Amino acid sequence: MPPDATATKKRLLTAAYHEFAQFGLAGARVDRIAEAAQANKRLIYVHFGNKDDLFDLVVANSLDDLAKAVPFTANDLPGYAGRLFDYLLDHPQVLRLTGWSQLERPDAPPAQVDAYRPKIAAIADAQQQNLVTRAVTPADVLALLLGLTTAWANASPALRSLADQPPWDPERLRTHRAAMTAAARALTTLPLSTSGNGDTGQPRTALTP
C-alpha cells in the first residue's frame, strides 16, 4: 500500500506551524520541519512549493481556524473581543505567526485581505443599524478592537512585570479581560467626539486633536 499523502501533508503542516511560530520565515528550516514530521524534505516542495508559500499557507490556515472557532459578531463586538482574547490565550502561536508575517511579509497576501472584507462589511452594516458607533470608519473600529484584544499579549515584558499580580496569573487575566471588554464596549457603542458635541452620525477618517 502506498504512503498516505494526506497524513504526510498534515504532519508537515503541523510541524511547519510550530517551526514558523517559533522562528519566523527567515529563521525556520525545512530540514527541521521534515524531521519533526518524519517526512522527506523533498515532499515539502512537492506538496507546498517553496518555503515562502508554505509560510503563507500556515498563516492563512491558522487564521481560518481562528475564524471558525471564534465567529465574528459585529452586533456584539465586546463579546467577540472577549472570545478572541480567550482563543489567543490558548493559542499563542497565532499571534506569533501574525507578528512574523507583518515583519517578513509586509505585502499582505490576497487571502488575508479577503478574510477582513466580510468583517469590515459587517461592521458597516451594524453602523447603519446604529449598533456600532459611526464616529470612526469600520476599518478603524476593527483595528482598535484588535489592538485592545491583543494589548496584554503584545505589551512590553517590562510593563507586564509592573502589574499588581504575575502577568499570566489566571485571576489577573480575568481582571484584564473584564477591563478590555469594557473598553471595547465604550469604543464601539458610545459616541466619540473631541469637540464635546457628541456623535454626528457621520464616519470620520481621523479624530482631530
Secondary structure as UniProt FT lines:
FT   HELIX           5..27
FT   HELIX           30..37
FT   HELIX           42..48
FT   HELIX           51..69
FT   HELIX           74..76
FT   HELIX           77..90
FT   HELIX           92..104
FT   HELIX           110..128
FT   TURN            129..130
FT   HELIX           138..149
FT   HELIX           151..154
FT   HELIX           157..160
FT   TURN            161..162
FT   TURN            167..168
FT   HELIX           170..189
//
